[in-house]
Amino acid sequence: MTTSPFQANLESAISMDEADELRAFRHQYHFPIQSNGEPYIYFCGNSLGLQPKSTAEHVLQELQDWQNLAVEGHFHAKNPWMPYHELLTNAMAYVVGAHSNEVVVMNTLTANLHLMLVSFYRPTKDRNKIVIESDAFPSDRYAVQSQIRFHGYDPNECLLGLMPRPGEVCLRKEDIGAFIEQHGSSIALILLGNTNYYTGQFFDMKQISEWGHARGCMVGFDCAHGAGNLPLNLHDSGCDFAVWCNYKYLNSGPGGMGGIFIHERHLNQNGIPRFEGWWGHNKVTRFKMRDDFEAIPTAEAWQLSNPPILSMAAVSSALKLFEEAGMERLRAKSIQLTAYLEFLVNSLGKNVIHIITPADADERGAQLSIQVKNADKTLYDQLTKQGVIADWREPDVIRVAPTPMYNSYQDVFQFYEILKNALGDRHEQK
Ligand SMILES: *Cc1c(COP(=O)(O)O)cnc(C)c1O
């Protein structure tokens, strides 16, 4: 038996916080406040990230420029609106591990998923299936079902779900490979959440892309729970496209804008089907309002409208903090922070609690999904009353996501104490 590097006491949590190079970043965020005036322990960054303190200033700048310059702001605002989205591209590409020409911040996640499906789901009589996780996020499921119908096919036949083995919750990598091998010739598109929203399982995107491509399938990922959570290396993964939102781990505000990744090999391809709008047109001639669409040779070709600057200002301030903190340092802290949570939760006794997220750090990000025997939502309500904001999934799972950007080891320790008390006599005494 290996000995754990962790201890279940406050002193060790404090000393880990003192050794944490990123500890100051927490002060750059607004935490929600309980009625007793204390901040909540916030573990819901996988659902809606906290507001950076710098965001108000970024948004105000645009409000002021609009107030003072009106239409002239397109060219003369402090950050001119015409090329505003370009301000975000390098930081966004950095966070998801892509080349700058492969990424653009636009629209919202499900809208972007539809646009990507237009380009990358091109069913034929013999190859018309889409593979998703059997427990895919509902919006993704609705999007692909409706796209299958849009092309005149039947989702009951064309939508394949990857199912875990009986009695298991996560998918085994080798089973994904075997599935692709078996059904590959009829699969048009493999679309997985790169980090499953429910189990927290992180998939090997590179391997899955290789398997899919070897069988002639397109491969895309929904990185809603991956972007800002862990390095994604989208370019090197070789996947064809990816979509994500910026409001979860990336803290850009409720309903904040999404992002897309399109692998370089698909850029500047004349034949690619795409829904188009004026913001995807050559910037030099855009305002000549010519009849024929001339695509920008980057992922920007998929842009439709002139973008919402106020929303983009929030993305801009949020991404700056990721550049400052650095994805490598965030990931290093995240691995340790989540391992610490795992250690503490497991010490409560496996008869009471079962972590369904993979135990291997390479197969997960920040989140642990904790199944509590015989629990119902009253347990979750009790945690909230005690100052913890996490996330409850029926019937019995608490999703807890300590984010390396703004959570501390003390947050994790306090959560453990609150959970232990809430479990009361369910807690197995050793
Ligand atoms: C959060 C999330 C969404 C949300 O989609 P919106 O279009 O931003 O409302 C979709 N898919 C997954 C996998 C998610 O985690």
The ligand as an SDF file (V2000), in Angstrom:
LIG
                    3D

 15 15  0  0  0  0  0  0  0  0999 V2000
  -22.8070   23.3960  -20.4740 C   0  0  0  0  0  0  0  0  0  0  0  0
  -22.9710   22.5290  -21.6450 C   0  0  0  0  0  0  0  0  0  0  0  0
  -23.7990   22.9070  -22.7150 C   0  0  0  0  0  0  0  0  0  0  0  0
  -24.5780   24.1820  -22.6640 C   0  0  0  0  0  0  0  0  0  0  0  0
  -24.8880   24.6580  -23.9310 O   0  0  0  0  0  0  0  0  0  0  0  0
  -25.2650   26.1930  -24.1920 P   0  0  0  0  0  0  0  0  0  0  0  0
  -25.5200   26.2200  -25.6340 O   0  0  0  0  0  0  0  0  0  0  0  0
  -24.1010   27.0280  -23.7430 O   0  0  0  0  0  0  0  0  0  0  0  0
  -26.4790   26.5080  -23.3610 O   0  0  0  0  0  0  0  0  0  0  0  0
  -23.8700   22.0480  -23.8070 C   0  0  0  0  0  0  0  0  0  0  0  0
  -23.1800   20.8870  -23.8460 N   0  0  0  0  0  0  0  0  0  0  0  0
  -22.3790   20.4920  -22.8120 C   0  0  0  0  0  0  0  0  0  0  0  0
  -21.6240   19.2100  -22.8850 C   0  0  0  0  0  0  0  0  0  0  0  0
  -22.2700   21.3000  -21.6890 C   0  0  0  0  0  0  0  0  0  0  0  0
  -21.4950   20.9090  -20.6720 O   0  0  0  0  0  0  0  0  0  0  0  0
  1  2  1  0
  2  3  1  0
  2 14  2  0
  3  4  1  0
  3 10  2  0
  4  5  1  0
  5  6  1  0
  6  7  2  0
  6  8  1  0
  6  9  1  0
 10 11  1  0
 11 12  2  0
 12 13  1  0
 12 14  1  0
 14 15  1  0
M  END
$$$$
